[in-house]
């Protein structure tokens, strides 16, 4: 951009993604899993924890119990936006049950 008083200037947002967009629009999403783990820590004490796995990396909040308690349902528009972006899972459900003989 040319400015007669300052010469050529670079827009402040050039080279970086926009930080604003249409309201209530999901622009990215990644599947993540909660992994419940039980282990003995460095002091030999049994520890139960909740880890967040995303893209092969594991994350642990400082207090996973309080973190899990703080989770709340999100707005319907946000749920719809995430479902629309994430690839659908090919889950096949069988409606038949095989009964095995006793013994």
N, C-alpha and C positions, 0 to 999 in steps of 0.2 A: 504494500500500500504506500503510495507516495503522498507525503505531506510537505507542502511548499516551505513551511517554517522549519521542519525537522528532517527533511529528506525522506529516505525510504525507511519505513517502519514495518515491523512484523506484527501481525495481529496477535493479541495476547493468548488466544486459544489455538494458535496454529501448532500442529504437532501433538495435540492432546485431544482426547475425546470430549465431546460436549458434556457439560455437567447438568444441562437442563434439557427437558424434552416435553412431550405431550403428557399431561397429567394421567395418572393411573395406567401407565404403559410399562410392561415388563420388557427390558432390553437384554437380559441375560439370565441364564439359569444353569445350574449343574446339579446332578444327582449326588446326594450325600447320604451316608448311612450312619446310624448310631450303633456302636459296637459296645456291648456290655462285656466287661472283662473282670476277672478275678485273678489276683496274683499275690505273691509274697514280695514285699518291697525290700529296699536295701537293709532294713533293720530286721527282716524276717517276719514282719507282721502281715497278716492277711489283709488285702486291700481290694475293695470292689469299686469299680469306676465306670464311667460312661465316656467313651471316646467318640469323636466325630471323624469319620473317614470320608475324604473327598479327593477324588482323582489320585488315589494311591497314597495320600498323605494322611496322617493321624493327628488330631488336635485334641487337647485336653483342657477344659476350662479349669480355673483355679478351684472351684467348688462344684463338682459335677452334680451333686445332689441338689443344691440350691438352683443350679442352672436348669436342671430338668423340671424343678417345681415352677420355674419362671416362664416356661413355655406356654403360649396361649394360641388359640385359633387365629388365623389371619382372615382378612376380609375376603369376601366371595370373589371380587374382581381380581385380587392377587392370586388366589387359588386357580382361577380360570386361566390367567395369563401364564402361570408356571406350567400347568397341564398342557397348554397349547404349544409351548416351546420345547418341553422335554420330550424325547422320543418315547413312543408308547412301548410298553413291555409286552412281549409275546408270551403271555401266560395262558397255558391250556389247562382247563379245569375239567376233570372227568366227573360225570354225575352218576357213575356206577360204583358200587362197593363190592369187593370180593370178600366173601365170608369163608373163612378157613374152618375146617372141622376141628372139634375139640380133641385134645389128646396129644 
